[in-house]
Amino acid sequence: MLKKDPLQIIAFQTYGTSKRLYLRGRALEDESINLEQRGAFKLLFNAWKRFETDEIRYAKIRVKIGNDRFYYTKTNHRGYFLFDEKVENLKPYANSEGWVQLEFAYDTVNKDRVIQLNNKFPGEMLIPSSSASFGVISDIDDTILHTGLVSILKWRVIFNTFLTSAGKRMPLDGAPGFYHLLHRGKSGKEANPIFYVSHSPWNLYRYLNYFLYKNNFPKGPIVLRNFPKPFSKKKKGYMPQKQKEIINLLETYPNLKFVLIGDSGEHDPYIYKQLANDYPSRILAIYLMNVDHKRKMNKVKLLYDNYKEIPVLLVGSTSEAISHARNNGLIK
């Protein structure tokens, strides 16, 4: 009889408030994916394991905060769980940056597999600090991470995702430094939250989280998406998942203003302009990283031509963005 893999719980870095506990994650068999793996065949095998997952369905999950707070949730048919409830004050559990430490565990599971994993999995939820003057909502692909989304037939996306380890992926020049300046704000002592919202699937969560850590980006909640159902048609009034997630952030923190950062290659320019129109007093600035695609760039320039409502910059270099942010009173 084949020995089964040990179990794991991947708790996604999330966000909430002092009275709202908002947790997301997934229960899976542990495939022991090496995020620093080298060699084309092994990288392809890792990519296959990342998408061909053995999820733990309908498992009861226990969440522990401190030594005295316990909450329970259950995974769905794909192993995902979502806990979103009002709770008693969580501020005493948050550190100076606003992070609340969590411990996840299987509440009931096969005894032999519990022994293999010790049944303790860390997680974190961010409650924006009282010292925050604004928040940052940033895309990942081609905004801080070179992906090649505008390459012919997306061939570079495929190469980068499946044949390059997370540890070898390169950020855009100067991006980590710019994000740290935004994180610290105009006074240099703020703790402005950074939210990374991407169109990538949740299967790439650990890959992207490791990339952010490896390249010294400020820690922040990562919000991805579920795979869409094949051949599903877009209904009337369809809204991209990224736009829904950003609206959820705006609604979660009604007293916090935001800076939006994306790229000019896909849907960000249109989503961000719509959000600025819908929430005119909430968006401080929009930054759109230039991509090497003349037709797309011309469309974006036309979209924002004579747009004066809020500061918008089509970013040619990080130094331009830093200068613009400083002139607009966002950073020191």
WOBEL-V379793 format. One line per field, one symbol per residue. burial: I if it has 24 or more other ideal C-beta (glycine too) atoms within 12 Angstrom, else O. Layout:
burial = ???
This chain:
burial = OOOOOIIIIIIIIIIIIIOIIIIIIIIIIIIOIOIOIOOOOOIOOIIOIIOOIOIIOOIOIIIIIOOOOOIOIIIOOIIIIOIOOOIOOIOOIIOOIIIIIIIIIIIOIOOOOOOOIOIOIOIIIIIIIOOIIIIIIIIIIIIIIIIIIIOOOOOIIOOIIIIIIIOOIOIIOIIIIIIIIIIIIOOOOIIIIIIIIIIIIIIIIIIIIIIIIOIOIIIIIIIIIOOOOOOOOOOOOOOIIIIOIIIIIIOIIOOIIIIIIIIIIIIIIIIIIOIIOOIOOIIIIIIIIIIOOOOIIOOIOOIIOOOOOIIIIIIOOIOOIIOIIOOOOIIO
